[in-house]
Protein backbone atom coordinates (compact mmCIF):
# COMPACT_ATOMS: atom_id res chain seq x y z
CA UNK A 1 0.00 0.00 0.00
CA UNK A 2 1.17 3.53 -0.79
CA UNK A 3 1.97 5.86 2.07
CA UNK A 4 -0.59 8.63 2.44
CA UNK A 5 0.06 12.32 2.92
CA UNK A 6 -2.18 15.24 3.78
CA UNK A 7 -1.04 18.30 1.81
CA UNK A 8 -2.13 21.81 2.71
CA UNK A 9 -3.02 23.22 -0.71
CA UNK A 10 -3.96 26.88 -0.92
CA UNK A 11 -3.65 27.15 -4.69
CA UNK A 12 -0.57 29.33 -4.41
CA UNK A 13 2.88 28.71 -5.85
CA UNK A 14 4.51 27.24 -2.72
CA UNK A 15 1.71 24.81 -1.90
CA UNK A 16 1.59 23.64 -5.52
CA UNK A 17 5.28 22.79 -5.55
CA UNK A 18 4.90 21.07 -2.18
CA UNK A 19 2.08 18.90 -3.55
CA UNK A 20 4.18 17.73 -6.48
CA UNK A 21 7.17 17.23 -4.19
CA UNK A 22 5.09 14.94 -1.96
CA UNK A 23 3.85 13.11 -5.03
CA UNK A 24 7.44 12.65 -6.26
CA UNK A 25 8.25 10.94 -2.95
CA UNK A 26 5.66 8.28 -3.66
CA UNK A 27 2.86 9.51 -1.42
CA UNK A 28 -0.82 9.14 -2.20
CA UNK A 29 -1.80 12.77 -1.68
CA UNK A 30 -4.95 14.02 0.02
CA UNK A 31 -5.19 17.81 -0.26
CA UNK A 32 -6.78 20.11 2.27
CA UNK A 33 -7.94 23.59 1.32
CA UNK A 34 -9.58 26.26 3.49
CA UNK A 35 -12.29 28.80 2.84
CA UNK A 36 -11.72 31.07 5.82
CA UNK A 37 -13.24 34.34 4.63
CA UNK A 38 -10.27 35.52 2.58
CA UNK A 39 -10.65 38.43 0.15
CA UNK A 40 -11.21 36.27 -2.93
CA UNK A 41 -11.65 32.70 -4.09
CA UNK A 42 -9.18 32.61 -7.00
CA UNK A 43 -6.65 30.49 -5.07
CA UNK A 44 -9.35 28.00 -4.11
CA UNK A 45 -10.29 27.57 -7.77
CA UNK A 46 -6.62 26.99 -8.57
CA UNK A 47 -6.36 24.40 -5.79
CA UNK A 48 -9.03 22.33 -7.56
CA UNK A 49 -7.05 22.44 -10.82
CA UNK A 50 -3.81 21.55 -9.08
CA UNK A 51 -5.32 18.61 -7.22
CA UNK A 52 -6.78 17.25 -10.46
CA UNK A 53 -3.43 17.67 -12.21
CA UNK A 54 -1.72 15.69 -9.45
CA UNK A 55 -4.40 12.99 -9.37
CA UNK A 56 -5.05 13.88 -5.74
CA UNK A 57 -8.19 14.19 -3.69
CA UNK A 58 -9.22 17.60 -2.34
CA UNK A 59 -11.33 18.59 0.62
CA UNK A 60 -12.26 22.24 1.21
CA UNK A 61 -13.03 23.15 4.81
CA UNK A 62 -15.13 26.23 5.45
CA UNK A 63 -14.32 27.97 8.73
CA UNK A 64 -15.04 31.38 10.19
CA UNK A 65 -12.57 33.76 11.83
CA UNK A 66 -15.09 36.39 13.00
CA UNK A 67 -12.51 38.40 14.92
CA UNK A 68 -10.66 39.43 11.75
CA UNK A 69 -7.25 40.85 12.53
CA UNK A 70 -5.85 40.75 8.98
CA UNK A 71 -6.09 42.77 5.79
CA UNK A 72 -6.65 39.46 4.00
CA UNK A 73 -9.93 39.11 5.89
CA UNK A 74 -11.09 42.74 5.92
CA UNK A 75 -11.53 44.20 2.44
CA UNK A 76 -11.67 47.70 3.93
CA UNK A 77 -8.14 47.35 5.32
CA UNK A 78 -5.30 48.56 3.12
CA UNK A 79 -2.89 45.99 1.73
CA UNK A 80 0.85 46.76 1.73
CA UNK A 81 1.63 47.82 -1.84
CA UNK A 82 4.66 48.64 -3.99
CA UNK A 83 7.25 47.58 -1.41
CA UNK A 84 10.76 46.62 -2.46
CA UNK A 85 11.52 42.88 -2.18
CA UNK A 86 14.49 43.47 0.12
CA UNK A 87 12.46 45.48 2.61
CA UNK A 88 9.38 43.28 2.94
CA UNK A 89 10.60 40.82 5.57
CA UNK A 90 12.69 43.47 7.33
CA UNK A 91 9.64 45.69 7.88
CA UNK A 92 8.09 43.46 10.55
CA UNK A 93 4.98 41.29 10.41
CA UNK A 94 2.67 42.79 7.74
CA UNK A 95 -1.07 43.39 7.97
CA UNK A 96 -1.66 40.38 5.67
CA UNK A 97 -0.68 38.02 8.49
CA UNK A 98 -3.76 36.02 9.55
CA UNK A 99 -3.53 35.37 13.32
CA UNK A 100 -2.34 31.80 13.98
CA UNK A 101 -3.53 30.65 10.56
CA UNK A 102 -1.03 27.81 10.16
CA UNK A 103 -1.71 26.58 13.69
CA UNK A 104 -5.41 26.35 12.81
CA UNK A 105 -4.78 24.70 9.44
CA UNK A 106 -2.28 22.19 10.83
CA UNK A 107 -4.69 21.20 13.59
CA UNK A 108 -7.27 20.28 10.95
CA UNK A 109 -4.57 18.51 8.94
CA UNK A 110 -3.51 16.43 11.96
CA UNK A 111 -7.10 15.36 12.57
CA UNK A 112 -7.58 14.48 8.90
CA UNK A 113 -4.31 12.56 8.85
CA UNK A 114 -5.37 10.50 11.85
CA UNK A 115 -8.74 9.75 10.29
CA UNK A 116 -7.32 8.46 6.99
CA UNK A 117 -4.20 6.81 8.38
CA UNK A 118 -1.75 9.24 6.77
CA UNK A 119 1.98 9.03 7.36
CA UNK A 120 2.86 12.68 6.74
CA UNK A 121 1.48 16.20 6.65
CA UNK A 122 3.06 18.55 4.11
CA UNK A 123 3.02 22.34 4.34
CA UNK A 124 4.64 24.69 1.82
CA UNK A 125 5.84 27.29 4.30
CA UNK A 126 9.15 28.98 3.56
CA UNK A 127 11.01 31.80 5.26
CA UNK A 128 14.11 32.79 3.30
CA UNK A 129 12.33 34.93 0.71
CA UNK A 130 8.94 35.63 2.23
CA UNK A 131 6.72 38.12 4.06
CA UNK A 132 8.16 37.06 7.42
CA UNK A 133 5.04 35.56 8.99
CA UNK A 134 5.76 34.12 12.47
CA UNK A 135 4.00 30.84 11.66
CA UNK A 136 6.31 30.21 8.68
CA UNK A 137 9.52 30.14 10.73
CA UNK A 138 11.59 26.95 11.10
CA UNK A 139 11.38 27.04 14.90
CA UNK A 140 7.60 27.26 14.84
CA UNK A 141 7.24 24.35 12.41
CA UNK A 142 9.67 22.20 14.39
CA UNK A 143 7.65 22.93 17.55
CA UNK A 144 4.27 22.17 16.04
CA UNK A 145 5.76 19.06 14.44
CA UNK A 146 6.65 17.88 17.95
CA UNK A 147 3.14 18.76 19.17
CA UNK A 148 1.59 16.66 16.38
CA UNK A 149 3.91 13.79 17.25
CA UNK A 150 3.04 14.02 20.95
CA UNK A 151 -0.65 14.83 20.57
CA UNK A 152 -1.84 12.25 18.04
CA UNK A 153 -2.16 8.48 18.20
CA UNK A 154 -0.25 8.01 14.95
CA UNK A 155 2.42 10.42 16.12
CA UNK A 156 2.99 8.46 19.32
CA UNK A 157 3.31 5.32 17.19
CA UNK A 158 5.92 7.07 14.98
CA UNK A 159 3.56 6.82 12.02
CA UNK A 160 2.93 10.54 11.41
CA UNK A 161 5.32 13.44 10.84
CA UNK A 162 5.17 17.04 9.67
CA UNK A 163 7.16 17.85 6.52
CA UNK A 164 8.10 21.39 5.40
CA UNK A 165 10.52 20.83 2.52
CA UNK A 166 10.60 24.43 1.24
CA UNK A 167 11.37 26.14 4.53
CA UNK A 168 14.91 27.31 3.66
CA UNK A 169 14.40 27.85 -0.07
CA UNK A 170 14.15 31.17 -1.90
CA UNK A 171 11.35 31.80 -4.38
CA UNK A 172 13.85 31.24 -7.18
CA UNK A 173 14.72 27.81 -5.80
CA UNK A 174 11.06 26.91 -5.26
CA UNK A 175 10.23 27.84 -8.85
CA UNK A 176 13.19 25.79 -10.09
CA UNK A 177 12.04 22.80 -8.06
CA UNK A 178 8.53 23.20 -9.44
CA UNK A 179 9.88 23.11 -12.98
CA UNK A 180 11.90 19.98 -12.31
CA UNK A 181 8.84 18.31 -10.82
CA UNK A 182 6.72 19.44 -13.76
CA UNK A 183 4.25 21.15 -11.47
CA UNK A 184 1.70 23.15 -13.52
CA UNK A 185 2.69 26.58 -12.20
CA UNK A 186 0.23 28.21 -14.59
CA UNK A 187 -2.49 26.93 -12.24
CA UNK A 188 -1.20 28.94 -9.27
CA UNK A 189 -2.26 32.30 -7.89
CA UNK A 190 -0.36 34.59 -5.54
CA UNK A 191 -2.05 38.01 -5.71
CA UNK A 192 -3.74 39.17 -2.52
CA UNK A 193 -6.25 41.31 -4.43
CA UNK A 194 -7.82 38.64 -6.61
CA UNK A 195 -9.43 39.78 -9.86
CA UNK A 196 -8.73 38.69 -13.40
CA UNK A 197 -5.01 39.49 -13.43
CA UNK A 198 -2.36 39.75 -10.69
CA UNK A 199 -2.04 43.34 -9.42
CA UNK A 200 1.78 43.28 -9.51
CA UNK A 201 1.89 45.54 -6.45
CA UNK A 202 1.11 43.50 -3.32
CA UNK A 203 3.91 41.78 -1.40
CA UNK A 204 3.00 38.37 -2.76
CA UNK A 205 3.08 39.59 -6.38
CA UNK A 206 6.39 41.41 -5.79
CA UNK A 207 8.07 38.32 -4.31
CA UNK A 208 6.68 36.07 -7.03
CA UNK A 209 7.91 38.40 -9.78
CA UNK A 210 11.36 38.53 -8.16
CA UNK A 211 11.51 34.72 -7.99
CA UNK A 212 10.64 34.17 -11.63
CA UNK A 213 13.03 36.92 -12.74
CA UNK A 214 15.90 35.39 -10.76
CA UNK A 215 15.04 31.93 -12.09
CA UNK A 216 15.15 33.26 -15.64
CA UNK A 217 11.69 31.89 -16.32
CA UNK A 218 8.60 33.66 -17.62
CA UNK A 219 5.73 33.40 -15.15
CA UNK A 220 3.09 31.26 -16.92
CA UNK A 221 0.34 32.83 -14.78
CA UNK A 222 1.62 36.42 -14.92
CA UNK A 223 0.34 39.48 -16.76
KOLSE-476407 format. One line per 8 residues: number of its first residue (from 1); their letters; for each residue x, y, z of N, C-alpha, C. Coordinates in nm, 3 decimals, padded with zeros to 5 digits. Example, Ala and Ser with C-alpha at 12.3 -4.5 7.8 and 13.67 -1.06 7.14 Angstrom:
<pts>
1> AS> 01.319,-00.569,00.780,01.230,-00.450,00.780,01.320,-00.330,00.780 | 01.285,-00.225,00.708,01.367,-00.106,00.714,01.290,00.003,00.787 $
</pts>
This chain:
<pts>
1> XXXXXXXX> 00.083,-00.120,00.000,00.000,00.000,00.000,00.086,00.125,00.000 | 00.045,00.226,-00.076,00.117,00.353,-00.079,00.103,00.425,00.054 | 00.207,00.497,00.092,00.197,00.586,00.207,00.107,00.703,00.171 | 00.032,00.751,00.268,-00.059,00.863,00.244,-00.003,00.991,00.304 | -00.034,01.102,00.240,00.006,01.232,00.292,-00.110,01.329,00.281 | -00.126,01.410,00.383,-00.218,01.524,00.378,-00.135,01.645,00.337 | -00.178,01.714,00.232,-00.104,01.830,00.181,-00.191,01.954,00.194 | -00.142,02.054,00.265,-00.213,02.181,00.271,-00.196,02.250,00.136 $
9> XXXXXXXX> -00.307,02.270,00.065,-00.302,02.322,-00.071,-00.388,02.447,-00.082 | -00.323,02.563,-00.083,-00.396,02.688,-00.092,-00.432,02.723,-00.236 | -00.351,02.674,-00.330,-00.365,02.715,-00.469,-00.256,02.812,-00.509 | -00.169,02.845,-00.415,-00.057,02.933,-00.441,00.064,02.856,-00.491 | 00.167,02.929,-00.527,00.288,02.871,-00.585,00.356,02.771,-00.492 | 00.376,02.809,-00.365,00.451,02.724,-00.272,00.377,02.594,-00.241 | 00.246,02.603,-00.221,00.171,02.481,-00.190,00.164,02.388,-00.310 | 00.161,02.447,-00.431,00.159,02.364,-00.552,00.287,02.283,-00.565 $
17> XXXXXXXX> 00.400,02.349,-00.545,00.528,02.279,-00.555,00.538,02.173,-00.446 | 00.487,02.204,-00.328,00.490,02.107,-00.218,00.407,01.984,-00.251 | 00.292,02.003,-00.313,00.208,01.890,-00.355,00.284,01.799,-00.450 | 00.348,01.857,-00.551,00.418,01.773,-00.648,00.546,01.715,-00.591 | 00.603,01.781,-00.490,00.717,01.723,-00.419,00.672,01.598,-00.343 | 00.561,01.609,-00.270,00.509,01.494,-00.196,00.476,01.379,-00.291 | 00.417,01.413,-00.404,00.385,01.311,-00.503,00.511,01.242,-00.554 | 00.618,01.321,-00.576,00.744,01.265,-00.626,00.809,01.169,-00.527 $
25> XXXXXXXX> 00.772,01.183,-00.399,00.825,01.094,-00.295,00.742,00.968,-00.279 | 00.644,00.952,-00.366,00.566,00.828,-00.366,00.442,00.829,-00.280 | 00.405,00.944,-00.228,00.286,00.951,-00.142,00.158,00.956,-00.224 | 00.055,00.895,-00.172,-00.082,00.914,-00.220,-00.131,01.041,-00.151 | -00.155,01.145,-00.228,-00.180,01.277,-00.168,-00.329,01.307,-00.150 | -00.360,01.359,-00.034,-00.495,01.402,00.002,-00.485,01.549,00.041 | -00.539,01.636,-00.045,-00.519,01.781,-00.026,-00.628,01.840,00.062 | -00.588,01.941,00.137,-00.678,02.011,00.227,-00.669,02.160,00.198 $
33> XXXXXXXX> -00.784,02.218,00.168,-00.794,02.359,00.132,-00.892,02.427,00.227 | -00.873,02.556,00.252,-00.958,02.626,00.349,-01.024,02.750,00.289 | -01.153,02.759,00.312,-01.229,02.880,00.284,-01.250,02.947,00.419 | -01.168,03.047,00.448,-01.172,03.107,00.582,-01.211,03.254,00.580 | -01.279,03.295,00.473,-01.324,03.434,00.463,-01.223,03.526,00.400 | -01.127,03.471,00.325,-01.027,03.552,00.258,-01.090,03.642,00.152 | -01.014,03.739,00.106,-01.065,03.843,00.015,-01.125,03.788,-00.113 | -01.074,03.679,-00.165,-01.121,03.627,-00.293,-01.106,03.475,-00.296 $
41> XXXXXXXX> -01.168,03.415,-00.399,-01.165,03.270,-00.409,-01.082,03.217,-00.525 | -00.995,03.303,-00.583,-00.918,03.261,-00.700,-00.824,03.145,-00.664 | -00.756,03.157,-00.549,-00.665,03.049,-00.507,-00.738,02.917,-00.489 | -00.859,02.924,-00.432,-00.935,02.800,-00.411,-00.969,02.732,-00.543 | -01.002,02.813,-00.644,-01.029,02.757,-00.777,-00.903,02.692,-00.834 | -00.788,02.755,-00.810,-00.662,02.699,-00.857,-00.630,02.569,-00.785 | -00.663,02.562,-00.656,-00.636,02.440,-00.579,-00.708,02.320,-00.642 | -00.828,02.341,-00.692,-00.903,02.233,-00.756,-00.830,02.185,-00.881 $
49> XXXXXXXX> -00.779,02.279,-00.960,-00.705,02.244,-01.082,-00.577,02.167,-01.048 | -00.507,02.217,-00.947,-00.381,02.155,-00.908,-00.402,02.012,-00.858 | -00.504,01.994,-00.775,-00.532,01.861,-00.722,-00.565,01.764,-00.835 | -00.646,01.810,-00.931,-00.678,01.725,-01.046,-00.553,01.690,-01.125 | -00.466,01.790,-01.145,-00.343,01.767,-01.221,-00.253,01.664,-01.155 | -00.257,01.662,-01.020,-00.172,01.569,-00.945,-00.240,01.435,-00.921 | -00.366,01.422,-00.963,-00.440,01.299,-00.937,-00.467,01.280,-00.790 | -00.486,01.392,-00.719,-00.505,01.388,-00.574,-00.647,01.428,-00.536 $
57> XXXXXXXX> -00.691,01.377,-00.422,-00.819,01.419,-00.369,-00.808,01.556,-00.305 | -00.920,01.626,-00.294,-00.922,01.760,-00.234,-01.046,01.778,-00.149 | -01.023,01.820,-00.026,-01.133,01.859,00.062,-01.117,02.007,00.095 | -01.226,02.083,00.082,-01.226,02.224,00.121,-01.305,02.238,00.250 | -01.241,02.296,00.350,-01.303,02.315,00.481,-01.341,02.461,00.497 | -01.466,02.486,00.524,-01.513,02.623,00.545,-01.514,02.654,00.694 | -01.437,02.755,00.733,-01.432,02.797,00.873,-01.451,02.948,00.880 | -01.483,02.996,00.999,-01.504,03.138,01.019,-01.404,03.191,01.121 $
65> XXXXXXXX> -01.345,03.305,01.089,-01.257,03.376,01.183,-01.321,03.512,01.208 | -01.428,03.516,01.288,-01.509,03.639,01.300,-01.439,03.756,01.367 | -01.324,03.732,01.427,-01.251,03.840,01.492,-01.160,03.917,01.396 | -01.146,03.870,01.273,-01.066,03.943,01.175,-00.920,03.948,01.213 | -00.864,04.068,01.213,-00.725,04.085,01.253,-00.625,04.077,01.138 | -00.674,04.085,01.013,-00.585,04.075,00.898,-00.645,04.149,00.779 | -00.559,04.211,00.700,-00.609,04.277,00.579,-00.648,04.176,00.472 | -00.616,04.049,00.492,-00.665,03.946,00.400,-00.809,03.907,00.430 $
73> XXXXXXXX> -00.856,03.943,00.548,-00.993,03.911,00.589,-01.086,04.032,00.579 | -01.030,04.150,00.593,-01.109,04.274,00.592,-01.079,04.350,00.464 | -01.175,04.354,00.372,-01.153,04.420,00.244,-01.138,04.571,00.258 | -01.180,04.626,00.372,-01.167,04.770,00.393,-01.027,04.808,00.441 | -00.950,04.709,00.485,-00.814,04.735,00.532,-00.720,04.745,00.413 | -00.625,04.836,00.421,-00.530,04.856,00.312,-00.426,04.746,00.309 | -00.396,04.696,00.191,-00.289,04.599,00.173,-00.156,04.674,00.156 | -00.045,04.616,00.203,00.085,04.676,00.173,00.111,04.667,00.023 $
81> XXXXXXXX> 00.144,04.779,-00.039,00.163,04.782,-00.184,00.295,04.848,-00.222 | 00.348,04.802,-00.336,00.466,04.864,-00.399,00.587,04.870,-00.306 | 00.607,04.764,-00.228,00.725,04.758,-00.141,00.838,04.685,-00.213 | 00.959,04.725,-00.185,01.076,04.662,-00.246,01.097,04.523,-00.187 | 01.134,04.425,-00.268,01.152,04.288,-00.218,01.245,04.278,-00.097 | 01.353,04.356,-00.098,01.449,04.347,00.012,01.403,04.406,00.143 | 01.294,04.483,00.139,01.246,04.548,00.261,01.125,04.478,00.323 | 01.064,04.387,00.249,00.938,04.328,00.294,00.952,04.256,00.427 $
89> XXXXXXXX> 01.045,04.159,00.433,01.060,04.082,00.557,01.121,04.166,00.669 | 01.202,04.265,00.632,01.269,04.347,00.733,01.175,04.448,00.798 | 01.057,04.466,00.740,00.964,04.569,00.788,00.872,04.521,00.899 | 00.894,04.399,00.949,00.809,04.346,01.055,00.693,04.265,00.997 | 00.610,04.212,01.085,00.498,04.129,01.041,00.394,04.218,00.974 | 00.359,04.191,00.848,00.267,04.279,00.774,00.121,04.256,00.812 | 00.036,04.347,00.765,-00.107,04.339,00.797,-00.175,04.219,00.732 | -00.108,04.156,00.634,-00.166,04.038,00.567,-00.153,03.911,00.651 $
97> XXXXXXXX> -00.078,03.917,00.758,-00.068,03.802,00.849,-00.206,03.772,00.908 | -00.249,03.647,00.896,-00.376,03.602,00.955,-00.343,03.535,01.088 | -00.393,03.588,01.201,-00.353,03.537,01.332,-00.362,03.385,01.346 | -00.245,03.324,01.370,-00.234,03.180,01.398,-00.291,03.092,01.289 | -00.291,03.141,01.166,-00.353,03.065,01.056,-00.294,02.925,01.039 | -00.162,02.914,01.038,-00.103,02.781,01.016,-00.128,02.687,01.133 | -00.138,02.741,01.253,-00.171,02.658,01.369,-00.311,02.598,01.352 | -00.404,02.681,01.304,-00.541,02.635,01.281,-00.543,02.530,01.170 $
105> XXXXXXXX> -00.477,02.561,01.059,-00.478,02.470,00.944,-00.411,02.337,00.979 | -00.300,02.342,01.050,-00.228,02.219,01.083,-00.304,02.134,01.184 | -00.385,02.197,01.267,-00.469,02.120,01.359,-00.572,02.039,01.281 | -00.634,02.102,01.182,-00.727,02.028,01.095,-00.653,01.917,01.020 | -00.534,01.949,00.971,-00.457,01.851,00.894,-00.421,01.730,00.980 | -00.386,01.754,01.106,-00.351,01.643,01.196,-00.472,01.553,01.220 | -00.589,01.614,01.237,-00.710,01.536,01.257,-00.743,01.454,01.132 | -00.732,01.517,01.017,-00.758,01.448,00.890,-00.660,01.333,00.870 $
113> XXXXXXXX> -00.534,01.360,00.900,-00.431,01.256,00.885,-00.459,01.135,00.974 | -00.501,01.160,01.095,-00.537,01.050,01.185,-00.653,00.969,01.128 | -00.753,01.041,01.076,-00.874,00.975,01.029,-00.848,00.885,00.909 | -00.756,00.925,00.820,-00.732,00.846,00.699,-00.607,00.758,00.708 | -00.539,00.763,00.822,-00.420,00.681,00.838,-00.302,00.732,00.759 | -00.286,00.865,00.752,-00.175,00.924,00.677,-00.044,00.912,00.753 | 00.064,00.915,00.678,00.198,00.903,00.736,00.270,01.037,00.747 | 00.219,01.137,00.674,00.286,01.268,00.674,00.186,01.379,00.647 $
121> XXXXXXXX> 00.220,01.497,00.695,00.148,01.620,00.665,00.250,01.712,00.599 | 00.216,01.766,00.482,00.306,01.855,00.411,00.251,01.998,00.411 | 00.337,02.093,00.440,00.302,02.234,00.434,00.411,02.307,00.355 | 00.370,02.401,00.270,00.464,02.469,00.182,00.522,02.596,00.238 | 00.528,02.608,00.368,00.584,02.729,00.430,00.731,02.744,00.395 | 00.772,02.869,00.373,00.915,02.898,00.356,00.943,03.035,00.417 | 01.069,03.058,00.450,01.101,03.180,00.526,01.210,03.266,00.464 | 01.295,03.207,00.381,01.411,03.279,00.330,01.374,03.400,00.246 $
129> XXXXXXXX> 01.272,03.387,00.164,01.233,03.493,00.071,01.082,03.508,00.080 | 01.037,03.564,00.193,00.894,03.563,00.223,00.851,03.692,00.291 | 00.725,03.695,00.337,00.672,03.812,00.406,00.709,03.815,00.554 | 00.771,03.708,00.604,00.816,03.706,00.742,00.709,03.673,00.844 | 00.608,03.595,00.805,00.504,03.556,00.899,00.563,03.469,01.011 | 00.520,03.491,01.137,00.576,03.412,01.247,00.546,03.263,01.239 | 00.435,03.226,01.175,00.400,03.084,01.166,00.455,03.019,01.038 | 00.557,03.082,00.980,00.631,03.021,00.868,00.778,03.007,00.903 $
137> XXXXXXXX> 00.813,03.023,01.028,00.952,03.014,01.073,00.989,02.868,01.103 | 01.116,02.833,01.082,01.159,02.695,01.110,01.131,02.652,01.253 | 01.159,02.739,01.350,01.138,02.704,01.490,00.993,02.672,01.522 | 00.903,02.751,01.463,00.760,02.726,01.484,00.721,02.590,01.428 | 00.763,02.560,01.305,00.724,02.435,01.241,00.784,02.314,01.312 | 00.906,02.328,01.361,00.967,02.220,01.439,00.886,02.196,01.566 | 00.842,02.306,01.630,00.765,02.293,01.755,00.629,02.230,01.731 | 00.560,02.274,01.628,00.427,02.217,01.604,00.438,02.074,01.551 $
145> XXXXXXXX> 00.551,02.045,01.484,00.576,01.906,01.444,00.587,01.816,01.566 | 00.655,01.866,01.670,00.665,01.788,01.795,00.529,01.774,01.861 | 00.448,01.882,01.856,00.314,01.876,01.917,00.227,01.772,01.846 | 00.236,01.767,01.713,00.159,01.666,01.638,00.207,01.526,01.674 | 00.336,01.510,01.689,00.391,01.379,01.725,00.345,01.337,01.865 | 00.341,01.432,01.957,00.304,01.402,02.095,00.153,01.397,02.117 | 00.078,01.468,02.032,-00.065,01.483,02.057,-00.157,01.403,01.968 | -00.102,01.311,01.889,-00.184,01.225,01.804,-00.146,01.079,01.827 $
153> XXXXXXXX> -00.241,00.991,01.804,-00.216,00.848,01.820,-00.108,00.803,01.721 | -00.122,00.844,01.595,-00.025,00.801,01.495,00.113,00.861,01.522 | 00.115,00.980,01.577,00.242,01.042,01.612,00.313,00.964,01.720 | 00.240,00.924,01.822,00.299,00.846,01.932,00.350,00.711,01.883 | 00.289,00.661,01.777,00.331,00.532,01.719,00.441,00.550,01.612 | 00.490,00.673,01.600,00.592,00.707,01.498,00.543,00.679,01.357 | 00.415,00.705,01.333,00.356,00.682,01.202,00.313,00.812,01.133 | 00.336,00.927,01.198,00.293,01.054,01.141,00.397,01.161,01.170 $
161> XXXXXXXX> 00.435,01.237,01.066,00.532,01.344,01.084,00.492,01.465,01.000 | 00.540,01.580,01.041,00.517,01.704,00.967,00.636,01.731,00.878 | 00.610,01.757,00.749,00.716,01.785,00.652,00.701,01.928,00.600 | 00.811,02.001,00.595,00.810,02.139,00.540,00.933,02.156,00.453 | 00.931,02.093,00.336,01.052,02.083,00.252,01.102,02.214,00.192 | 01.019,02.318,00.188,01.060,02.443,00.124,01.113,02.547,00.221 | 01.119,02.514,00.348,01.137,02.614,00.453,01.259,02.704,00.431 | 01.369,02.652,00.381,01.491,02.731,00.366,01.518,02.774,00.222 $
169> XXXXXXXX> 01.421,02.751,00.135,01.440,02.785,-00.007,01.398,02.929,-00.035 | 01.460,02.988,-00.138,01.415,03.117,-00.190,01.306,03.090,-00.292 | 01.236,03.196,-00.334,01.135,03.180,-00.438,01.198,03.125,-00.566 | 01.315,03.173,-00.599,01.385,03.124,-00.718,01.406,02.974,-00.710 | 01.448,02.924,-00.596,01.472,02.781,-00.580,01.342,02.702,-00.583 | 01.236,02.759,-00.525,01.106,02.691,-00.526,01.053,02.679,-00.668 | 01.067,02.785,-00.744,01.023,02.784,-00.885,01.104,02.681,-00.964 | 01.235,02.677,-00.942,01.319,02.579,-01.009,01.279,02.437,-00.976 $
177> XXXXXXXX> 01.249,02.413,-00.848,01.204,02.280,-00.806,01.072,02.245,-00.873 | 00.982,02.342,-00.879,00.853,02.320,-00.944,00.869,02.281,-01.090 | 00.962,02.346,-01.158,00.988,02.311,-01.298,01.040,02.169,-01.311 | 01.134,02.133,-01.223,01.190,01.998,-01.231,01.085,01.892,-01.202 | 00.990,01.925,-01.116,00.884,01.831,-01.082,00.767,01.835,-01.181 | 00.777,01.925,-01.277,00.672,01.944,-01.376,00.538,01.982,-01.312 | 00.546,02.063,-01.209,00.425,02.115,-01.147,00.365,02.220,-01.240 | 00.233,02.219,-01.261,00.170,02.315,-01.352,00.158,02.453,-01.286 $
185> XXXXXXXX> 00.266,02.529,-01.289,00.269,02.658,-01.220,00.172,02.759,-01.279 | 00.123,02.732,-01.400,00.023,02.821,-01.459,-00.109,02.815,-01.381 | -00.128,02.708,-01.305,-00.249,02.693,-01.224,-00.225,02.739,-01.080 | -00.144,02.841,-01.062,-00.120,02.894,-00.927,-00.154,03.042,-00.923 | -00.189,03.089,-00.806,-00.226,03.230,-00.789,-00.162,03.282,-00.662 | -00.103,03.401,-00.670,-00.036,03.459,-00.554,-00.095,03.592,-00.509 | -00.160,03.664,-00.599,-00.205,03.801,-00.571,-00.306,03.809,-00.458 | -00.283,03.899,-00.364,-00.374,03.917,-00.252,-00.506,03.981,-00.293 $
193> XXXXXXXX> -00.505,04.056,-00.405,-00.625,04.131,-00.443,-00.729,04.046,-00.514 | -00.688,03.939,-00.580,-00.782,03.864,-00.661,-00.800,03.931,-00.796 | -00.918,03.915,-00.857,-00.943,03.978,-00.986,-00.901,03.890,-01.102 | -00.905,03.947,-01.222,-00.873,03.869,-01.340,-00.725,03.852,-01.364 | -00.646,03.953,-01.325,-00.501,03.949,-01.343,-00.432,03.987,-01.214 | -00.311,03.935,-01.189,-00.236,03.975,-01.069,-00.212,04.127,-01.069 | -00.218,04.188,-00.951,-00.204,04.334,-00.942,-00.060,04.380,-00.966 | 00.038,04.292,-00.934,00.178,04.328,-00.951,00.231,04.422,-00.845 $
201> XXXXXXXX> 00.150,04.455,-00.745,00.189,04.554,-00.645,00.194,04.502,-00.502 | 00.113,04.401,-00.470,00.111,04.350,-00.332,00.239,04.271,-00.305 | 00.268,04.248,-00.177,00.391,04.178,-00.140,00.405,04.043,-00.210 | 00.294,03.971,-00.218,00.300,03.837,-00.276,00.334,03.844,-00.425 | 00.276,03.941,-00.496,00.308,03.959,-00.638,00.454,04.000,-00.655 | 00.501,04.091,-00.569,00.639,04.141,-00.579,00.738,04.026,-00.560 | 00.715,03.942,-00.459,00.807,03.832,-00.431,00.800,03.725,-00.540 | 00.683,03.703,-00.594,00.668,03.607,-00.703,00.742,03.656,-00.827 $
209> XXXXXXXX> 00.723,03.784,-00.860,00.791,03.840,-00.978,00.943,03.831,-00.963 | 00.993,03.862,-00.844,01.136,03.853,-00.816,01.187,03.710,-00.837 | 01.110,03.612,-00.787,01.151,03.472,-00.799,01.161,03.426,-00.942 | 01.061,03.459,-01.023,01.064,03.417,-01.163,01.176,03.488,-01.240 | 01.196,03.616,-01.208,01.303,03.692,-01.274,01.439,03.631,-01.243 | 01.462,03.598,-01.116,01.590,03.539,-01.076,01.609,03.399,-01.133 | 01.498,03.328,-01.152,01.504,03.193,-01.209,01.522,03.196,-01.360 | 01.502,03.314,-01.420,01.515,03.326,-01.564,01.402,03.259,-01.638 $
217> XXXXXXX> 01.285,03.257,-01.575,01.169,03.189,-01.632,01.052,03.287,-01.641 | 00.979,03.283,-01.749,00.860,03.366,-01.762,00.748,03.305,-01.678 | 00.682,03.389,-01.600,00.573,03.340,-01.515,00.456,03.299,-01.604 | 00.418,03.172,-01.605,00.309,03.126,-01.692,00.172,03.178,-01.649 | 00.163,03.230,-01.527,00.034,03.283,-01.478,00.038,03.435,-01.463 | 00.145,03.497,-01.510,00.162,03.642,-01.492,00.081,03.723,-01.591 | 00.105,03.857,-01.586,00.034,03.948,-01.676,00.081,03.924,-01.820 $
</pts>
